[in-house]
Amino acid sequence: MAKFIVTGGLGFIGSNLIEYLINLGHFVINIDNGSYSSNFYNVKDFKNNPNYRFYKSSIDSQTNIIKIIKRYNPKCIFNLAAETHVDRSIDSPSKFIKTNINGVYSLLETLVKFKKVKLIHISTDEVFGNIKSNLRADERTAYKPKNPYAATKAASDHLIRAYINTFKIKAIITNCCNNYGPRQNPEKLIPKIITNIFKKEKIQIYGKGQNSREWIHVLDHCKALYQVFKKGVNGETYNIGSNKNIKNIDLVKKIIFFARKRNFYSTKSKIIFIKDRPGHDLRYALNSNKISKKLKWVSKININNGLINTLEWYARNKKFYKFIKNKNFKSRLGKNR
């Protein structure tokens, strides 16, 4: 049994990662500041597990983080504490700078004191910016972030690399494509579509729905992160993706198709197109050959099966919505994402 810290563990990916690690027999400490993207419903299935502990704290509280590290002596910290919603980054860039840059800086300063603890920092494919239709970004592709969220994640990646080189901390960066699956905040695209179907509301799509994204089921992502912990090389970066893209309009149609088959869909949830958001990249796409060849990991969950699993989870877990904070968030773009 190894001991892990997962920051941002009340969120979507963090809570799924904690459950995965506990099911493997490990001990997990969840550190989360309880922000709008935190949801205590996400940990209900394992909150009483003897191998789980929760601490409410921000990662920029060095005093708290130091106490927790000294108490538990973890092997690794998976850093998922981040502001993640692009629309919110357009509304309030300062919050993203505070958490995604200053918070990571504070965590790095803490790890300088605990160099035996490995850091696995979960970043995003958005740092690479818009990728041409015939290309996929690999780990050597230059960063070209186009929105405040992506820019702050890019900055944190660069800062970590600087601390690896300068202060010799043990750290690995992963850049993952769009995640979907159980427990995702309904401001995000897939759960937003599902939620609107359940509520019999219109489904809003930016532009003409031609934006192309690469999708991975969150369980595949969790397995990749654990493989990075076990076999990843210190100082390296690994892209995590499915190597398969789909346009937003085609994704929406898939979800509607599966919802119809389960009698969830109403014609009131018709698709409407709205004004595109500023700085909206047309296409993100990753080349994940490195993690496949070096660490022997590949994405295994087919998107059709994954979407059915996700749709059915939300149908079974209507109480999930009651625990969401800032339910009525409206961005300056006039859309609730």
N, C-alpha and C positions, 0 to 999 in steps of 0.2 A: 504493500500500500504506500503510495506516494502522497505527499501533501501539496495541494495547488491553491493559489489565489486566483480568483477570477474577478476582475473589476468590471463593473457594469452588469453584474449577474442577475439583476431584476429585469433586464431588458430581453430582447428577442433572442439574439444569438447567445448571449451570456447564459441565460437560463437553460437553453438547450445544451450548451456545452457542460454546464454543471451536472445536469441530469446524466449525460453521457459518461462523464468521469466517475460519478458515484456508482453508476451501473457497472463500471469496470472494477469497482472495489476501492476507489481512491477516496481520500479525505479532501473536501473542498471548502475554502473560506471565500464567501461572497462579500465583496466590498462594493457598495452602491450608495450614491448620494440621494436617491429617492426623487429624481427629477421627473419631468413630464413623461419620459419614455420608460420609466420604471413601473413595474406592475407586480404587486405581491401575489396576484393570481398565478403568475408564471412559475412560482416556486412551491405551490400548494402540494404537489405530489411528493416532494422530498424535504419539505421544511422541518419535519420532525425526524428525519434520518439522522442517526448518531454520527454519520460522517459528513455532516453539513453544519456550517456556522455562518451567521450573517452579521455584518457590521455596517452600520450606516455611516458613511464617510465619503468625502471627495478625495480624489487621488492627489490633490494639491495640499492635503493635510499631512505633512511629513511626520509630525508627531504621532498621529494615529497609525500611519502605515508602518513606521518603525516599530511601534509597540506590537503590532500584529505579526510582523516578520520575526521579531525576537521571540514571541510566544510560540509560534507554530513552526518556524524554520522550514518554510516551503521550498520545494525544489524549483518551482517555476511560477511566474506570474503571467497569466494570459490577460493582456490589457485590451478590454473591450469597452472601457469607459470613454464615451465620446458623444458629442452632439452630432447627429447623423442626418437629419432631414434637410434636404437642399432648400426647400421653400423657406424653412425657418432660418437658414443661414442667410438668405436674402433679406428676410425681415430684420434679423438681429445678428449681424456678424460678430459683434463683441462677445457674445456668449460662446461662440465657436472658438474664438481666439483664446478665451479664458480656459476652456476645458481641453481642447484639442492641441493647443500649443503650450500654454502655461502649465496645465495639469500634467502633461507628459514631461515637461522640463522638471517639475517638482518630483515626479516619480523617478526620473533618471538620477537626480541628485541623491535621492534615497538609495538607489541601487549602487551608487558609487561606494556606499558604506557596507553593502552586502554583495560582494562580487561573486559569491557562490550561487546566488539566486539568478536563474535564467529568466529573461524577459522575452515573451513572444508577443509582439505588437501587431494587432490586427488592423490593417489599413484597407484601402479600397482601390478598385480599378479606375475610379474617377480621377486619380492623380495624373493619369496619362492623357486625359482630355479626349477630344474627338479622334477616333481611329478610322482611317479610310476603309472602304468596303472590302478591299482585297488584302488587308493586313490584320494582324493581331499583335498586341503589345506584349513583348517579353520583358524579362527582368532588366534588360539593358536599354529599354526604350526611355527616351528623355521624358521628364515630367512636364506636362502642360495643362495644369488645372485651370478650369474656366468658371468656377463658381466659388464663393467663400468657403463652403464646406470642403470641397476638394483641395483648395489652397491650404487650409489649416491642416488637413491630413498630410499633404505633401510636406509641409513645414515640419511636422512631427517626425516623419520618416527621415528627413535630412538631419534633424537634431539627434535622433537615435544613432544614425551612422556616425555622426561626429563623436558621440560619447563612446561608441565601440572603439573607434580609432584612438581617441585622446585618453580616455579613462579606463579602457580595457574591460568594460562591462561585458557580460554575456547576454547577447540579444540577437533575435531573429525577427525580420519583418515579413509579414505575409500580406499580399494584395489580392483581395477576393472580389469576384464579380457579384452581381445582385443576388441576395439571398431571398428565399421564400420558405414558408412552412408554418407550423403551429406557433402561436404566441406573438406574432408580429403586430406591431402597433398599426391600427387601421388608417393612419396618415399615409402609409406606404401603398404603392400601387396595387399589388395583388389583394391584400386584405381590404383595401378600400373598395375594389370592385366587388368582392364577396359581400362586404357589409352593405353596399348599396343594393345589391340583389336581394339580400334578406329584408332590407327596409323598403323595397320596391321604389327606389329612387333612381334618377337618371345617372348614367355612368359617364363622367366627364373625362375627355382625353385631350391632352395638349396638342395643338397644331392639327395635323391630319393623322396622327398615330403612326407616323413613319419612323419614329425614333427606335433604334435597334439596341437591345440589351441582351447580355449573356446572363443566364439564370442558373443557380445551383440550389438544391434543397439544403436546408440548414443542417440536417444530419450528415450529409456528405461533407459539409464544411467542418463540422465538429470532428469527424474522423480524420480529415486532413490535418487539422490543428494538432491532434494527438500524435499523428505521424511525424509532424514537424518537431514536436517535443522529443520524441524518441530518437529520431534519426537526422534531424536538421543540423546543419553545420553553423556554428556561431559566426555571426557577421554576415550571413547570407540572406538573400531575399527569395521568397518563393511565391509565384503566382498560383492562385487556387481558382479553378474555373471548370466549366463543363465543355468548353470549346464549341458551344452551340449557341447561336443567336436567334432571336425571334423579335419581330416588330411588335410594338405595343398594341396596335390594332388587332394583330393576329393572336396575341396573348389574350386579349379581352374576349375575342370570339371563342377561343378554347374554353375559357372559364364559363362563359354563357352556355356553351354546348354541354359541358358536364353538369351545370346547374339545371338545365332543362331536363336532363336524363333523371335527375333526382327530384324533380318537381319543386325546385327551389325558385325557379325563374318566373318573373312576371313581365309582361310586355311594357309595364311602366318603367322598367330599368333599361330603357333604350339608350343607345350610344349617342352622345352629342359631342361635338368638337368645340373646344374653347381656345382663346388666344394663348399662344405659346408663351412659356415663361422666359425671362431674360437669361441669356447664356446657356440655353438648353442644348447640350451636345447631342449630335445626331446618333452617334454610335460609340459604344464601349465594347471592347473585345480583348480577351486575354489569350496568350499562348501559355499553356500550362505544361508544356513538355518537360520542363526541368524537374518539377515535383514528381511527375510520372516516371521519369527515367532514374532520377537520383534517389527518391524516397519510396518508389513503388506504390504510389497512390493514384487512383483515377476516380472520377465521379461516376457513380453507379445508378443513381435514381433517375429514371426516365421522367421527363417533365410532365407527361400525361399522368403517370402514376402519382407523381409528386403533387400535382394540382388537385387531383381527386382526394388524396390524403389531406391536403390543406383545407379544401372546401368542407370535407366531412368533419374535420376537427373544429372549425368555427361553428358548424351546425350543432355540434355536441356541447360546445362550451360557450353558450350565450352569456353566462355570468362573467366571462372574461371582460366584457365591455364595461361592466359596472365599476371595475377597478382602474379604468383608464383616466388619467389626469388631463385637464385642459381639453375636454371632449369637444368643445365648441371653438377650437382654434380656427381662425380664418386668416389666411396670409394676405399680404398686400396684393397678391395676384388674384384674389377673389376666389380661391379654391381651397377646400379642406383636403389635405393630402395625408 
